[in-house]
Amino acid sequence: MTDSRKRSAGFLRELIGFIESLLIALFVITLIFTYIIGIVTIQGDSMKNTLLSGERVIMLKTFSPDNGDIVIIRATDAVTLGEDGSPVVKSGLQKIIVKRIIASGGQQIDIDFGSGAVYVDGEKLREDYLALGLTHNDTGAFTEQYPITVPEGYYFVMGDNRPVSKDSRSIDIGLISREEILGRAFIRISPKESFGLIG
């Protein structure tokens, strides 16, 4: 084999190796973004001052939702409670929203709209993340039903900017099912000066 043929064969092997590595890397990245993480842009002021409109966050898709988690939700259904406490499902907002989990399945939630205090299982929540007002407005989902017990498999969520947030208090959202939770907000990636973990 001549030197030029050897060089051509060597180049071809290197090219094939590079393409294989590139395809493997693309496959791994696709798996990561399909099953593990996603990128979401915050829209609206319902999570202000914790998250601001226009900020971009990485969400974890594989996690177990817990009270206090900030979650990304596909609000396709609006779930309220019947007289017997069972879920009543109707069509919801049909949009992606970002809220904080306040109570989980099996827990009792009560809101004193006069004082703005929120109680879970009889314990008043210490909500240090609320910078723009307490919980004074009831928007119709459970009027005259509080306290309510959240059914298993559902969550009661609220935004951190309570005066403007449309959340589980609203007849248009109500309780959120586990299937509607897309992931947990994990890291703020833009703007770059705000980069960091989301608490």
TASULDA-V494054 format. One record per residue. N is the residue number from 0. PSI is psi in degrees with one decimal (NA if undefined). OMEGA is omega in whole degrees, 0 to 359 (NA if undefined). Layout:
# TASULDA-V494054
n=N psi=PSI omega=OMEGA
n=N psi=PSI omega=OMEGA
This chain:
# TASULDA-V494054
n=0 psi=132.3 omega=182
n=1 psi=163.3 omega=180
n=2 psi=-39.6 omega=182
n=3 psi=-38.1 omega=178
n=4 psi=-38.0 omega=177
n=5 psi=-42.8 omega=179
n=6 psi=-41.0 omega=179
n=7 psi=-42.5 omega=179
n=8 psi=-40.3 omega=178
n=9 psi=-42.8 omega=178
n=10 psi=-41.4 omega=180
n=11 psi=-41.4 omega=178
n=12 psi=-43.3 omega=179
n=13 psi=-40.8 omega=180
n=14 psi=-44.7 omega=179
n=15 psi=-41.6 omega=178
n=16 psi=-41.2 omega=179
n=17 psi=-44.7 omega=180
n=18 psi=-41.7 omega=178
n=19 psi=-45.3 omega=180
n=20 psi=-41.2 omega=180
n=21 psi=-43.3 omega=179
n=22 psi=-39.9 omega=178
n=23 psi=-43.8 omega=180
n=24 psi=-43.4 omega=179
n=25 psi=-39.0 omega=179
n=26 psi=-45.0 omega=180
n=27 psi=-44.4 omega=179
n=28 psi=-42.0 omega=178
n=29 psi=-43.2 omega=178
n=30 psi=-43.5 omega=181
n=31 psi=-46.9 omega=183
n=32 psi=-18.9 omega=177
n=33 psi=-41.1 omega=189
n=34 psi=-17.5 omega=188
n=35 psi=-49.6 omega=183
n=36 psi=164.4 omega=174
n=37 psi=164.8 omega=178
n=38 psi=130.5 omega=184
n=39 psi=140.1 omega=174
n=40 psi=127.4 omega=180
n=41 psi=132.7 omega=178
n=42 psi=128.2 omega=179
n=43 psi=176.9 omega=187
n=44 psi=12.9 omega=187
n=45 psi=-19.6 omega=179
n=46 psi=7.8 omega=177
n=47 psi=137.8 omega=4
n=48 psi=3.2 omega=181
n=49 psi=-49.3 omega=177
n=50 psi=135.7 omega=184
n=51 psi=150.4 omega=179
n=52 psi=132.7 omega=180
n=53 psi=-17.9 omega=177
n=54 psi=150.2 omega=179
n=55 psi=137.3 omega=182
n=56 psi=151.5 omega=170
n=57 psi=131.1 omega=176
n=58 psi=145.1 omega=174
n=59 psi=125.2 omega=180
n=60 psi=-25.6 omega=182
n=61 psi=101.6 omega=180
n=62 psi=165.1 omega=176
n=63 psi=113.4 omega=183
n=64 psi=139.5 omega=180
n=65 psi=159.1 omega=178
n=66 psi=136.6 omega=180
n=67 psi=-19.5 omega=179
n=68 psi=140.9 omega=171
n=69 psi=121.2 omega=189
n=70 psi=151.8 omega=175
n=71 psi=129.1 omega=191
n=72 psi=135.6 omega=169
n=73 psi=98.4 omega=188
n=74 psi=73.3 omega=180
n=75 psi=-30.8 omega=181
n=76 psi=154.6 omega=170
n=77 psi=114.8 omega=187
n=78 psi=119.0 omega=174
n=79 psi=-170.2 omega=182
n=80 psi=138.2 omega=174
n=81 psi=179.2 omega=181
n=82 psi=-28.2 omega=180
n=83 psi=5.6 omega=179
n=84 psi=2.7 omega=180
n=85 psi=153.2 omega=182
n=86 psi=137.6 omega=174
n=87 psi=118.1 omega=188
n=88 psi=132.5 omega=171
n=89 psi=175.8 omega=181
n=90 psi=138.2 omega=183
n=91 psi=-149.8 omega=185
n=92 psi=-26.5 omega=183
n=93 psi=43.8 omega=178
n=94 psi=166.7 omega=178
n=95 psi=130.9 omega=178
n=96 psi=160.5 omega=179
n=97 psi=124.4 omega=183
n=98 psi=173.1 omega=177
n=99 psi=135.1 omega=176
n=100 psi=125.6 omega=180
n=101 psi=-40.0 omega=180
n=102 psi=147.9 omega=183
n=103 psi=172.4 omega=181
n=104 psi=132.0 omega=180
n=105 psi=-14.6 omega=181
n=106 psi=152.3 omega=177
n=107 psi=132.4 omega=177
n=108 psi=138.3 omega=177
n=109 psi=143.9 omega=179
n=110 psi=125.7 omega=174
n=111 psi=96.0 omega=185
n=112 psi=-17.6 omega=176
n=113 psi=-51.3 omega=181
n=114 psi=-19.7 omega=183
n=115 psi=6.9 omega=183
n=116 psi=145.7 omega=178
n=117 psi=133.9 omega=181
n=118 psi=135.6 omega=173
n=119 psi=121.7 omega=184
n=120 psi=39.4 omega=176
n=121 psi=-7.7 omega=181
n=122 psi=128.0 omega=178
n=123 psi=129.2 omega=180
n=124 psi=140.5 omega=171
n=125 psi=102.9 omega=188
n=126 psi=73.8 omega=182
n=127 psi=-17.9 omega=182
n=128 psi=-8.7 omega=179
n=129 psi=111.1 omega=181
n=130 psi=-13.4 omega=190
n=131 psi=22.3 omega=177
n=132 psi=148.6 omega=181
n=133 psi=-172.0 omega=187
n=134 psi=84.5 omega=183
n=135 psi=-18.7 omega=186
n=136 psi=127.5 omega=176
n=137 psi=124.8 omega=184
n=138 psi=29.9 omega=161
n=139 psi=-8.4 omega=184
n=140 psi=-40.1 omega=185
n=141 psi=29.5 omega=180
n=142 psi=132.0 omega=180
n=143 psi=10.6 omega=176
n=144 psi=-19.0 omega=181
n=145 psi=142.5 omega=357
n=146 psi=151.1 omega=177
n=147 psi=153.3 omega=173
n=148 psi=124.4 omega=181
n=149 psi=124.9 omega=179
n=150 psi=153.9 omega=177
n=151 psi=138.9 omega=180
n=152 psi=1.1 omega=180
n=153 psi=164.6 omega=181
n=154 psi=145.8 omega=172
n=155 psi=120.4 omega=185
n=156 psi=150.7 omega=175
n=157 psi=154.0 omega=173
n=158 psi=161.6 omega=180
n=159 psi=-16.6 omega=177
n=160 psi=75.6 omega=191
n=161 psi=-36.5 omega=181
n=162 psi=-25.9 omega=183
n=163 psi=-10.5 omega=187
n=164 psi=131.9 omega=171
n=165 psi=114.5 omega=189
n=166 psi=-150.8 omega=185
n=167 psi=-16.0 omega=175
n=168 psi=-18.8 omega=187
n=169 psi=140.4 omega=176
n=170 psi=-20.6 omega=181
n=171 psi=-8.5 omega=181
n=172 psi=-59.7 omega=181
n=173 psi=-147.1 omega=181
n=174 psi=152.2 omega=181
n=175 psi=129.7 omega=178
n=176 psi=158.3 omega=179
n=177 psi=-35.8 omega=183
n=178 psi=-24.3 omega=181
n=179 psi=-11.4 omega=180
n=180 psi=115.2 omega=183
n=181 psi=-31.1 omega=182
n=182 psi=176.6 omega=179
n=183 psi=131.3 omega=176
n=184 psi=125.5 omega=190
n=185 psi=-54.1 omega=183
n=186 psi=133.2 omega=172
n=187 psi=124.8 omega=183
n=188 psi=-16.0 omega=174
n=189 psi=147.2 omega=3
n=190 psi=156.4 omega=189
n=191 psi=-28.9 omega=180
n=192 psi=-13.0 omega=178
n=193 psi=10.2 omega=183
n=194 psi=134.8 omega=175
n=195 psi=173.1 omega=179
n=196 psi=147.4 omega=179
n=197 psi=123.2 omega=183
n=198 psi=NA omega=NA
